[in-house]
Amino acid sequence: PKINLDIVLLHYRLYAELFIRAKAFTFSQARDAAFLAYIQDLDARKPVVVTGDLNVAHQAIDLARPNANYNKTPGYTQDEIDGMSTLLERAQLRDTWRDAHPDEVGYSWWSYRGGAREKNVGWRLDYVLVSERLKTSVRKPTIHSTVFGSDHCPVSVELDTDSSAKNNHPAVSYGCGCASAVLDLLIQNRTHEEKHIRLAALAFLAISHTLCAQCTGDLNNDQT
């Protein structure tokens, strides 16, 4: 992306460190919570497209050898599967290729070892996810498996902008937009004190300058 766009990947590492220091999450869980909060905040203001190598095979159909890799190989552990499920459900995102091809085997990454690509022993790690309200605008989700030059191949969709405009309903309101989704995720099935979790979540969002006045006050009060 262009440097002047408000996408600063360093923020996510800083967010995650805050959670870890609060003993609320591992780094990967903190990263997932950070990304979820960021996408929810964006989606509250505009439709969102998330695309790239997400390094997870979400379902057994998304890799050639699920049984041999489950909970043994990064990219197909239960924590990663659950993280992807949470992102799709809580951020209301659609997996465009899987929606269009519910039962089709398609891979976007193959190891360089053992002739994996020639044998089509691959993983689907690359996604184009879109906001729920964009799903009727999606056209031709494609995995370009015949394009070479990397261990990954390109993935793409076309978006019907006329359809997007007609279906661009008002954004979902998340109240003040500060920390609610993150707090839900953090507190669920956690034994840590809620005050410490809240402090971590608010500090997490404060770095991205998205806190409202009330939550900024809560953060200041918690710190004291």
C-alpha positions as CSV (number, residue, x, y, z in Angstrom):
1,P,0.0,0.0,0.0
2,K,1.0,3.6,-0.4
3,I,2.9,5.0,2.6
4,N,0.2,7.7,3.2
5,L,-2.5,5.2,3.8
6,D,-3.4,4.5,7.4
7,I,-2.1,0.9,7.5
8,V,0.7,0.5,10.0
9,L,1.6,-3.1,10.6
10,L,3.8,-2.2,13.6
11,H,0.6,-1.3,15.5
12,Y,-0.5,-5.0,15.6
13,R,2.8,-6.1,17.1
14,L,2.5,-3.3,19.8
15,Y,-1.1,-4.3,20.4
16,A,-0.1,-7.9,20.9
17,E,2.7,-7.0,23.3
18,L,0.2,-5.1,25.5
19,F,-2.0,-8.2,25.7
20,I,0.9,-10.5,26.5
21,R,2.2,-8.2,29.3
22,A,-1.3,-8.3,30.8
23,K,-1.0,-12.1,30.7
24,A,-4.3,-12.3,28.7
25,F,-3.1,-13.9,25.5
26,T,-0.4,-15.6,23.6
27,F,1.1,-13.5,20.8
28,S,-0.9,-15.2,18.1
29,Q,-4.2,-14.8,20.0
30,A,-3.4,-11.2,20.7
31,R,-2.6,-10.6,17.0
32,D,-6.0,-12.2,16.1
33,A,-7.8,-10.0,18.6
34,A,-6.0,-6.9,17.3
35,F,-6.9,-7.7,13.7
36,L,-10.5,-8.5,14.5
37,A,-10.9,-5.2,16.3
38,Y,-9.3,-3.3,13.4
39,I,-11.5,-5.0,10.8
40,Q,-14.7,-4.4,12.9
41,D,-13.8,-0.8,13.3
42,L,-13.3,-0.4,9.5
43,D,-16.5,-2.3,8.7
44,A,-18.5,0.0,11.0
45,R,-17.5,2.8,8.6
46,K,-17.3,1.2,5.1
47,P,-17.3,-2.2,3.4
48,V,-14.1,-4.1,3.7
49,V,-12.0,-6.4,1.6
50,V,-9.3,-8.5,3.3
51,T,-7.0,-10.3,1.0
52,G,-3.6,-12.0,1.1
53,D,-1.8,-15.0,2.6
54,L,-3.5,-15.6,5.9
55,N,-1.4,-18.7,6.6
56,V,-4.3,-20.9,7.7
57,A,-6.2,-23.7,6.0
58,H,-9.6,-23.1,7.4
59,Q,-11.3,-26.5,6.7
60,A,-10.1,-30.0,6.0
61,I,-10.9,-29.5,2.3
62,D,-8.4,-26.6,2.2
63,L,-5.3,-28.9,2.3
64,A,-4.3,-32.1,0.7
65,R,-3.4,-34.0,3.8
66,P,-5.5,-32.7,6.7
67,N,-5.1,-35.7,9.0
68,A,-1.3,-35.8,8.8
69,N,-1.0,-32.0,9.5
70,Y,-3.8,-31.4,12.1
71,N,-2.3,-29.8,15.2
72,K,1.2,-30.8,14.0
73,T,1.9,-28.2,11.3
74,P,1.6,-24.4,11.5
75,G,-1.3,-23.3,9.4
76,Y,-3.6,-26.2,10.5
77,T,-3.8,-26.1,14.2
78,Q,-7.0,-25.9,16.1
79,D,-6.1,-22.4,17.5
80,E,-5.5,-21.1,14.0
81,I,-8.7,-22.7,12.7
82,D,-10.7,-21.2,15.5
83,G,-9.0,-17.8,14.9
84,M,-10.1,-17.9,11.3
85,S,-13.7,-18.9,12.3
86,T,-13.8,-16.1,14.8
87,L,-12.7,-13.6,12.2
88,L,-15.3,-14.7,9.7
89,E,-18.1,-14.8,12.2
90,R,-17.4,-11.8,14.4
91,A,-16.3,-9.5,11.6
92,Q,-19.1,-10.7,9.3
93,L,-16.7,-11.6,6.5
94,R,-17.4,-13.9,3.6
95,D,-14.8,-16.3,2.2
96,T,-15.5,-15.5,-1.5
97,W,-13.9,-18.5,-3.1
98,R,-15.3,-21.1,-0.7
99,D,-18.8,-19.4,-1.0
100,A,-18.6,-19.9,-4.8
101,H,-17.0,-23.4,-4.6
102,P,-18.3,-25.1,-1.5
103,D,-17.2,-28.6,-2.4
104,E,-14.3,-27.9,-4.7
105,V,-10.7,-28.6,-3.9
106,G,-8.4,-25.7,-4.8
107,Y,-5.0,-24.8,-3.4
108,S,-2.9,-21.6,-3.6
109,W,0.3,-22.8,-2.0
110,W,2.6,-25.8,-2.5
111,S,5.9,-26.7,-0.9
112,Y,9.0,-26.6,-3.1
113,R,9.8,-30.1,-1.7
114,G,9.0,-33.4,-3.1
115,G,7.3,-32.2,-6.3
116,A,4.3,-31.0,-4.3
117,R,3.0,-28.7,-7.0
118,E,3.2,-31.3,-9.7
119,K,1.4,-33.8,-7.5
120,N,-1.1,-31.0,-6.3
121,V,-0.3,-31.6,-2.7
122,G,-1.1,-28.1,-1.6
123,W,-2.9,-25.8,0.9
124,R,-5.4,-23.0,0.4
125,L,-3.7,-20.2,2.4
126,D,-4.6,-17.2,0.3
127,Y,-8.0,-15.5,0.6
128,V,-10.2,-12.7,-0.6
129,L,-12.6,-12.0,2.3
130,V,-15.3,-9.3,1.9
131,S,-17.9,-7.7,4.2
132,E,-21.2,-9.5,4.3
133,R,-22.9,-6.6,2.5
134,L,-20.5,-7.0,-0.4
135,K,-21.3,-10.7,-1.1
136,T,-23.8,-9.9,-3.8
137,S,-21.2,-7.8,-5.6
138,V,-18.6,-10.6,-5.9
139,R,-17.9,-12.0,-9.3
140,K,-15.5,-14.7,-10.5
141,P,-13.6,-15.7,-7.4
142,T,-10.6,-17.5,-8.8
143,I,-7.5,-19.4,-7.7
144,H,-4.9,-18.9,-10.5
145,S,-3.2,-22.3,-10.0
146,T,-1.6,-22.2,-13.5
147,V,0.3,-19.0,-12.7
148,F,3.9,-19.8,-11.6
149,G,6.8,-17.8,-10.2
150,S,6.3,-18.5,-6.5
151,D,5.3,-21.2,-4.1
152,H,2.0,-19.3,-3.9
153,C,-0.3,-18.6,-6.8
154,P,-2.5,-15.5,-7.2
155,V,-6.1,-15.3,-6.1
156,S,-8.6,-12.8,-7.3
157,V,-12.2,-11.6,-7.4
158,E,-14.1,-9.0,-9.4
159,L,-16.4,-6.7,-7.6
160,D,-19.5,-5.2,-9.3
161,T,-19.2,-1.6,-8.2
162,D,-22.8,-0.8,-9.4
163,S,-24.1,-3.6,-7.3
164,S,-21.9,-2.5,-4.4
165,A,-23.4,1.0,-4.5
166,K,-27.0,-0.4,-4.5
167,N,-26.3,-2.7,-1.6
168,N,-24.1,-0.4,0.5
169,H,-26.4,-0.3,3.4
170,P,-25.7,1.9,6.4
171,A,-22.8,0.6,8.5
172,V,-23.5,-1.5,11.5
173,S,-23.2,0.5,14.7
174,Y,-20.9,-0.8,17.4
175,G,-21.8,1.9,19.8
176,C,-18.7,4.0,20.5
177,G,-16.7,1.4,18.6
178,C,-14.2,1.1,21.4
179,A,-13.1,-2.3,22.7
180,S,-16.4,-4.0,22.9
181,A,-15.6,-6.8,20.5
182,V,-12.1,-7.1,21.9
183,L,-13.4,-7.3,25.4
184,D,-15.9,-10.0,24.5
185,L,-13.1,-12.1,22.9
186,L,-10.7,-11.5,25.8
187,I,-13.1,-12.2,28.6
188,Q,-14.7,-15.3,27.1
189,N,-13.3,-18.4,28.8
190,R,-10.6,-16.4,30.5
191,T,-9.8,-16.4,34.2
192,H,-7.8,-13.2,34.4
193,E,-9.2,-10.2,36.2
194,E,-11.6,-8.2,34.0
195,K,-9.9,-4.9,35.1
196,H,-6.5,-6.0,33.7
197,I,-8.1,-7.2,30.5
198,R,-10.0,-4.0,30.0
199,L,-6.8,-2.0,30.6
200,A,-5.0,-4.0,28.0
201,A,-7.9,-3.8,25.5
202,L,-8.2,0.0,25.9
203,A,-4.5,0.5,25.6
204,F,-4.6,-1.7,22.6
205,L,-7.0,0.6,20.8
206,A,-5.6,3.8,22.1
207,I,-2.5,3.4,19.9
208,S,-4.7,3.5,16.8
209,H,-6.4,6.7,18.0
210,T,-9.9,5.2,17.9
211,L,-11.0,5.7,21.5
212,C,-13.9,8.0,22.2
213,A,-13.7,10.5,25.1
214,Q,-15.5,8.2,27.5
215,C,-13.2,5.2,26.9
216,T,-10.1,7.5,27.0
217,G,-11.3,8.5,30.5
218,D,-11.7,4.9,31.4
219,L,-8.2,4.1,30.3
220,N,-6.8,7.0,32.3
221,N,-8.8,5.9,35.4
222,D,-7.7,2.3,35.0
223,Q,-4.0,3.3,34.8
224,T,-4.3,5.2,38.1
